[in-house]
Amino acid sequence: MSFSKFSDEEITQRGKELYDSQIRSQVEIPQNIGKIASINIETGEYEIGDDLLITSRRLREKQADALIWTERIGFNAVFALSGTLVRRDV
């Protein structure tokens, strides 16, 4: 079992920074709204798809110990447990 050199807070911060500064402008297009973007926070590589497990597996095929942050493109959260997802302005 490997342990991350990053804390949960650092993973969150790095994932959000990568998405906002490098990835969002490339992926937030009409045909991707609502899809999953999984991001390797160490390399900046990302995968887009309809399923979080599949996008994460694609990244782990490239790097088995990848630290992955996930966003739902165009929304404020990946999943809603007892509320609703809020659409962000693009």
N, C-alpha and C positions, 0 to 999 in steps of 0.2 A: 504494500500500500504506500503510495507516495503522498506527501503533504505539500501543499502550496506554500510558496514563499510569500504569497500575498494574503492579506486579511480579507474577510468578506467585504469590508468597506472599500478596500483598495480595488478589488475586482469590480465592484459596482461603479466606483468612480472612473476607473480606466475604461470600462465598457461603455458608459454613458459618454465619456469624452471622445472615444473613437467614433461612436455612432454619430454624435452631433457634429464633430469637426471634419470627418473624412467620409463617412458612409451615407448619412442621411440624404445629402444632395444627389447621390447616385441612384438611390433605391426608392425614394418616395415619389413614385410615378403611379398614375392611376391603376395600371395592371398589377402592381405589387401591394396596394393598400390592403391591410388585413393579413398579409403573409408574415411569416416568421423570418427574422434575420438573426442568425447565430454568429457570434463574433469570437475569434480567438484573440484574447486580450493581449497576448504576447507578440503575435505576428501581425495583427490587424486583418488577417484573412477572414472572409465571411462567406456564409452560404445562405441562400434564400430558398424558402419552400413553404409548403402548407403544413408541415409537421415538424415540431420541435425536435423529436427524437431523430428523425432522418437528417435534418440539417446539422445537428450535433454529431451524429455518426460520420457524416462526410468530413467534418473538420478533424475528428479523431482518427480517421483513416490516414490523414496527412501527418498528424502529430498525436500519438496515443495519449499523452498527458496534457493535452490542450486545456487551458482554462477558458471556459466559454461563458460569455454574457449573451443574453437573448433579448431582443426587442420585437414587439409586434409593430410592423411598419404602419405608421400613421396613427397609432393609438398610444394612450398613456400607460398601458399595462399589457402584459402578455396574456393573462387570464383574468377573469372577474369571478370571484367566489360568491359574493353576496351583494353584488351591485352590477353596474354596467361599465363597459369599456367606454372611455370618452375619446372621441375622435379629435386629434390635434389638427390645427390649421397647418396646411402644407405650404 
